[in-house]
Amino acid sequence: MTESFEQKFARNLDGLSEKLRQAGEYVARHPVDTATRSLRTVAHDSGLAPASFSRMARAIGYETYEDVREAMREKIGRRVRSFAERAEDLQNTHSTAQRGFFDAHVSACQTNIATLFQDIDRDLLEMTVERLHKARNVRLLGALGSTGVVEYMAYMANYCTTNWAMVSRMGASLGAGLAGLDASDALIVVTKPPFSTRSIEAADLAAGQGAFVVVITDTPACPALRHASAGFVVPTESPHFYSSYVATIVLVETIIGMIVSRAGPAAREQIAQVEDINRRLGEVWAG
């Protein structure tokens, strides 16, 4: 069995200098930060030099500090099984009348929402909404199972804003949607396992251009989090074969609601105008 970071650290503890010991203790106490944030950021937050973490990694048996980060990702990351395997579990568990799937699924969704309510970083949420509110342009990207969630978010936003738009929709070029983004813009990426390669690469590209990148996922091991200006890990546990998006919907609805609350009369006027045009075009039932 492969040794964990904690086992390697404990086995080599006596031979470490004080600085290397502090670096190892910081990693052990902050596995999420280690897995998702850059070495420079971790070093800054810990008050240690980046070199202390690199030397600590080699001293306890890793080749590089990146190997330590990977060990932390494995420690905290949810093991992603195939949908077929999860479907088999669903059938084995709920093929009898002992407990209905409806009860189990609703209970899991309620727990996910309660966990989101309890654990979300409200200061980070406020900061994120403020940046999105002030952004010149906000682009949204979701692929695979996350596509519909992002479409819904864009639909709500387009009622009250004119500068939010999906990228890579209906065959549109992803590059065209990301071109020109800079520090005055923002990109929101929703991605869950199995992660879309395009979503990860888009987060990387947008961050490299200086844009404010928001990543919504369900595991701290998500590769896009390393490129995020603000990352939200939303619980998605369920007996279903597919990840539940219920808590994610709560979060995206909250973000749009907070955007509207900041926008004042302009948002009300925009919403009223959209509603009026919808009626004039016959897009909504008037009877």
C-alpha positions as CSV (number, residue, x, y, z in Angstrom):
1,M,0.0,0.0,0.0
2,T,1.3,3.5,-0.9
3,E,2.3,5.6,2.1
4,S,0.2,8.7,2.7
5,F,1.7,12.1,3.1
6,E,1.1,11.9,6.8
7,Q,2.9,8.6,7.1
8,K,5.9,9.9,5.1
9,F,6.0,13.0,7.2
10,A,5.8,11.2,10.5
11,R,8.5,8.7,9.5
12,N,11.0,11.5,8.6
13,L,10.0,14.0,11.2
14,D,13.1,13.7,13.4
15,G,15.4,14.5,10.5
16,L,13.6,17.7,9.5
17,S,14.7,21.2,10.3
18,E,12.3,23.5,12.0
19,K,11.3,25.2,8.8
20,L,10.7,22.0,7.0
21,R,8.7,20.6,9.9
22,Q,6.5,23.7,9.8
23,A,6.0,23.3,6.1
24,G,4.9,19.7,6.5
25,E,2.6,20.6,9.4
26,Y,1.0,23.3,7.2
27,V,0.4,20.8,4.4
28,A,-1.2,18.3,6.8
29,R,-3.5,21.0,8.3
30,H,-4.4,22.5,4.9
31,P,-4.9,19.7,2.4
32,V,-7.4,21.6,0.3
33,D,-5.2,24.7,-0.1
34,T,-2.3,22.5,-0.9
35,A,-4.2,20.7,-3.6
36,T,-5.8,23.7,-5.2
37,R,-3.6,26.7,-4.7
38,S,-0.2,27.6,-6.1
39,L,3.0,27.1,-4.2
40,R,3.5,30.9,-4.1
41,T,0.1,31.3,-2.5
42,V,0.6,28.5,0.0
43,A,4.0,29.9,1.0
44,H,2.5,33.4,1.4
45,D,-0.4,32.2,3.6
46,S,1.9,30.0,5.7
47,G,4.6,32.6,6.2
48,L,7.3,30.3,4.9
49,A,9.5,30.4,1.8
50,P,8.4,28.4,-1.3
51,A,11.8,26.6,-1.1
52,S,10.9,25.3,2.4
53,F,8.0,23.3,0.8
54,S,10.1,22.0,-2.0
55,R,12.9,20.9,0.3
56,M,10.3,19.3,2.7
57,A,8.8,17.3,-0.2
58,R,12.2,15.9,-1.2
59,A,13.2,15.3,2.5
60,I,10.3,13.0,3.1
61,G,10.5,11.0,-0.1
62,Y,8.7,12.9,-2.9
63,E,10.6,14.0,-6.0
64,T,8.9,17.4,-6.2
65,Y,6.4,19.5,-4.3
66,E,4.0,18.8,-7.2
67,D,3.9,15.2,-6.0
68,V,2.8,16.4,-2.6
69,R,0.0,18.4,-4.2
70,E,-1.1,15.3,-6.1
71,A,-1.1,13.3,-2.9
72,M,-3.4,15.9,-1.3
73,R,-5.7,15.7,-4.4
74,E,-6.0,12.0,-4.0
75,K,-6.6,12.4,-0.2
76,I,-9.5,14.8,-0.6
77,G,-10.7,14.0,-4.0
78,R,-13.9,11.9,-4.4
79,R,-13.1,8.7,-6.3
80,V,-14.9,9.1,-9.6
81,R,-16.4,5.8,-10.7
82,S,-18.1,5.2,-14.0
83,F,-21.8,6.0,-14.4
84,A,-22.3,2.4,-15.2
85,E,-20.9,1.3,-11.8
86,R,-23.0,3.8,-10.0
87,A,-26.1,2.6,-11.9
88,E,-25.3,-0.9,-10.8
89,D,-25.2,0.3,-7.2
90,L,-28.5,2.1,-7.6
91,Q,-30.2,-1.1,-9.0
92,N,-28.7,-3.3,-6.3
93,T,-29.8,-0.9,-3.5
94,H,-33.2,0.2,-4.7
95,S,-34.5,-2.8,-6.6
96,T,-36.3,-4.0,-3.5
97,A,-39.1,-2.3,-1.6
98,Q,-37.1,-1.7,1.6
99,R,-36.5,1.9,0.8
100,G,-37.7,3.9,-2.2
101,F,-35.3,5.7,-4.4
102,F,-37.4,8.9,-4.2
103,D,-36.9,9.0,-0.4
104,A,-33.2,8.4,-0.7
105,H,-32.6,10.9,-3.5
106,V,-34.7,13.7,-1.9
107,S,-32.9,13.1,1.5
108,A,-29.5,13.4,-0.2
109,C,-30.5,16.6,-2.0
110,Q,-31.7,18.1,1.3
111,T,-28.4,17.2,2.9
112,N,-26.4,18.7,0.0
113,I,-28.3,22.0,0.4
114,A,-27.8,22.0,4.1
115,T,-24.1,21.4,3.7
116,L,-23.9,24.2,1.1
117,F,-25.7,26.5,3.5
118,Q,-23.4,25.6,6.4
119,D,-20.0,25.5,4.6
120,I,-20.1,28.2,1.9
121,D,-17.6,31.0,2.4
122,R,-20.0,34.0,2.5
123,D,-17.2,36.5,2.3
124,L,-15.9,34.8,-0.9
125,L,-19.5,34.7,-2.2
126,E,-20.0,38.5,-1.6
127,M,-16.7,39.3,-3.2
128,T,-17.4,37.1,-6.2
129,V,-20.8,38.7,-6.8
130,E,-19.4,42.2,-6.5
131,R,-16.7,41.3,-9.1
132,L,-19.3,39.9,-11.4
133,H,-21.6,42.9,-11.0
134,K,-18.8,45.3,-11.9
135,A,-17.3,43.2,-14.7
136,R,-17.4,44.6,-18.3
137,N,-18.4,41.2,-19.7
138,V,-19.2,37.9,-18.0
139,R,-18.8,34.7,-20.0
140,L,-20.3,31.4,-18.9
141,L,-19.1,27.9,-19.8
142,G,-20.5,24.5,-19.0
143,A,-20.0,21.3,-20.9
144,L,-21.4,17.8,-20.7
145,G,-23.8,17.5,-17.8
146,S,-23.1,21.1,-16.7
147,T,-24.3,22.6,-19.9
148,G,-28.0,23.0,-18.9
149,V,-27.1,24.6,-15.5
150,V,-25.0,27.2,-17.3
151,E,-27.8,27.8,-19.9
152,Y,-30.2,28.4,-17.0
153,M,-27.8,30.8,-15.3
154,A,-27.4,32.7,-18.6
155,Y,-31.2,32.8,-19.1
156,M,-31.7,34.4,-15.7
157,A,-28.9,36.8,-16.1
158,N,-30.1,38.0,-19.5
159,Y,-33.4,39.2,-17.9
160,C,-31.5,41.7,-15.9
161,T,-28.2,42.4,-17.6
162,T,-26.9,42.8,-21.2
163,N,-23.3,41.8,-20.7
164,W,-23.6,38.1,-19.7
165,A,-23.3,35.4,-22.5
166,M,-22.6,31.7,-22.9
167,V,-19.5,30.7,-24.8
168,S,-19.2,27.7,-27.1
169,R,-22.9,27.4,-27.5
170,M,-24.6,25.5,-30.4
171,G,-21.3,24.9,-32.1
172,A,-19.9,28.4,-31.6
173,S,-16.2,28.8,-31.3
174,L,-14.9,28.6,-27.8
175,G,-11.9,30.7,-28.8
176,A,-14.1,33.5,-30.1
177,G,-16.0,33.6,-26.8
178,L,-12.8,33.9,-24.8
179,A,-10.9,36.3,-27.1
180,G,-10.4,39.7,-25.7
181,L,-11.0,38.9,-22.1
182,D,-8.9,40.8,-19.6
183,A,-8.9,42.0,-16.0
184,S,-12.1,43.8,-16.5
185,D,-14.0,40.7,-17.5
186,A,-15.1,37.4,-15.8
187,L,-15.6,33.8,-16.7
188,I,-17.8,31.4,-14.8
189,V,-17.1,27.7,-15.3
190,V,-19.3,24.9,-14.0
191,T,-17.6,21.5,-14.2
192,K,-18.2,18.2,-12.4
193,P,-16.6,14.8,-12.9
194,P,-15.9,13.6,-15.5
195,F,-14.4,17.0,-16.2
196,S,-14.6,18.5,-19.6
197,T,-11.2,19.2,-21.0
198,R,-12.5,22.3,-22.7
199,S,-13.7,23.7,-19.4
200,I,-10.3,23.1,-17.7
201,E,-8.4,24.7,-20.6
202,A,-10.8,27.6,-20.9
203,A,-10.3,28.4,-17.2
204,D,-6.5,28.3,-17.7
205,L,-6.7,30.5,-20.7
206,A,-9.0,33.1,-19.2
207,A,-6.9,33.3,-16.0
208,G,-3.8,33.8,-18.1
209,Q,-5.5,36.7,-19.8
210,G,-6.2,38.3,-16.4
211,A,-9.9,37.6,-16.2
212,F,-11.7,36.9,-12.9
213,V,-12.4,33.2,-13.1
214,V,-15.2,31.6,-11.0
215,V,-15.1,27.8,-10.9
216,I,-18.1,25.8,-9.5
217,T,-17.4,22.1,-9.0
218,D,-18.0,19.3,-6.5
219,T,-14.5,18.2,-5.5
220,P,-11.4,20.1,-4.3
221,A,-9.5,17.9,-6.7
222,C,-11.0,19.6,-9.7
223,P,-8.1,20.7,-12.0
224,A,-9.9,24.0,-12.9
225,L,-9.6,25.2,-9.3
226,R,-5.9,25.9,-9.7
227,H,-6.9,28.6,-12.2
228,A,-9.7,30.1,-10.2
229,S,-9.9,33.5,-8.7
230,A,-12.9,32.2,-6.7
231,G,-13.7,28.5,-6.3
232,F,-16.9,26.9,-4.9
233,V,-17.0,23.2,-4.0
234,V,-20.7,22.3,-4.0
235,P,-21.9,18.9,-2.6
236,T,-23.5,16.6,-5.2
237,E,-23.9,13.3,-3.4
238,S,-26.9,11.1,-4.3
239,P,-27.9,7.5,-4.8
240,H,-28.5,8.4,-8.4
241,F,-26.0,7.2,-11.0
242,Y,-25.3,10.8,-11.9
243,S,-24.2,13.7,-9.7
244,S,-27.0,15.7,-8.3
245,Y,-27.1,19.4,-9.4
246,V,-29.7,20.5,-6.9
247,A,-27.3,22.4,-4.6
248,T,-25.5,23.8,-7.7
249,I,-28.8,25.3,-8.9
250,V,-29.3,26.8,-5.4
251,L,-25.9,28.5,-5.7
252,V,-26.4,29.8,-9.3
253,E,-29.8,31.2,-8.4
254,T,-28.3,32.8,-5.4
255,I,-25.6,34.5,-7.4
256,I,-28.1,35.9,-9.9
257,G,-30.4,37.1,-7.1
258,M,-27.5,38.9,-5.5
259,I,-26.6,40.5,-8.8
260,V,-30.1,41.8,-9.2
261,S,-30.1,43.2,-5.6
262,R,-27.1,45.2,-6.5
263,A,-28.2,46.5,-9.9
264,G,-31.0,48.7,-8.6
265,P,-33.5,50.4,-10.9
266,A,-31.6,49.5,-14.0
267,A,-32.2,45.8,-13.4
268,R,-35.9,46.4,-12.8
269,E,-36.2,48.4,-16.0
270,Q,-34.3,45.7,-18.0
271,I,-36.5,42.9,-16.6
272,A,-39.7,44.9,-17.3
273,Q,-38.5,45.6,-20.9
274,V,-37.7,41.9,-21.5
275,E,-41.1,40.9,-20.2
276,D,-42.8,43.5,-22.4
277,I,-41.0,42.4,-25.5
278,N,-41.7,38.7,-24.8
279,R,-45.4,39.5,-24.7
280,R,-45.3,41.6,-27.9
281,L,-43.5,38.8,-29.7
282,G,-46.0,36.2,-28.4
283,E,-43.2,34.2,-26.7
284,V,-45.3,33.9,-23.5
285,W,-48.9,32.7,-23.1
286,A,-51.2,35.7,-22.7
287,G,-54.4,34.0,-22.1
